[in-house]
Amino acid sequence: MLGDMDRDGLATAVVAARARLQPADVGLPAGSPRRVPGLRREEVAALAGISVDYLVRLEQGRGPRPSAQVVTALSRALRLSRDQRDHLHHLAGIDPPRPGRIDDVVRPGTLRVLDRVADLPAMVLDAKGDVLAWNDLALALVGDLTAWPGARPNIARIQFLGGPGRVVHTDEGAALAATVADLRAVSARYPDDPDLAALLTDLRRGSDRFADLWDAGHVEVLREATKTFEHPGVGRLTLDCDVLALPDADQRVIVYSAAPGTRDAEALDLLRVVGVQDLEGTR
């Protein structure tokens, strides 16, 4: 339901939230020295999947009312808590997400875990495979996540609709089938989630292979796997992919590792050096 929009309040909240964040908080390099604290508008716009001009107008209290999708994307880009996200919706005159929708708010404790797991690539996915947060080593492993298509990088979109990526599938058919089977299980848990419905519609329209796998009706929850990456700096490495479930949020922490003493472990050790140097070189 739409209510009155508090343009000035919304503008103030967005500006304040942007000023509180540092690039490292959202997995971005700092880049050139900053004249003002916080993220640049260009960075927030890229993370939220909106234009810089739209964000400028929003922060100046101008322009049309943002849609629920835009407010949700901004909340995620600005790393707002659930209460802060709901407050931003209220300022926009929009009802916050209702129960039964996929949770895309990463809890502060989960973000702290990502910060502490500094020697292994790790990221947080929501139920439908949107990548919500990541640590520096994950960014070094998979590349610039903000360059992936869509407001948020999504695993199924990359697999079926194409885009930048470094994953090399030894059995692509099995990998694609596993993704679809997992999404089928998610769709049963969240039959009324609009973002999931939009994702499934895009995948069915854009990929005949997805449509065929979906119609096959197989259901399976992804728990663990191995993944092979082709990295431009350290070459090919195959890593164990452990899936740590967060039941209360229905989210997953993905952690990549390699057995000690293996060539893949040596490549991961090299990535810790090369990857961090690459990130710091752009800061």
Secondary structure, DSSP 8 states (H G I E B T S, - for coil): -B----HHHHHHHHHHHHHH--GGGGT----S--SSSS--HHHHHHHHT--HHHHHHHHTT-SS---HHHHHHHHHHTT--HHHHHHHHHHTTB----TTS------HHHHHHHHH-TTS-EEEE-TT-BEEEE-HHHHHHH--GGGSSSSS-BHHHHHHH-----EE-SSHHHHHHHHHHHHHHHHHH-TT-HHHHHHHHHHHHH-HHHHHHHHHT------EEEEEEEETTTEEEEEEEEEEEETTTTEEEEEEE--TTSHHHHHHHHHHHHHHHHHHHT-
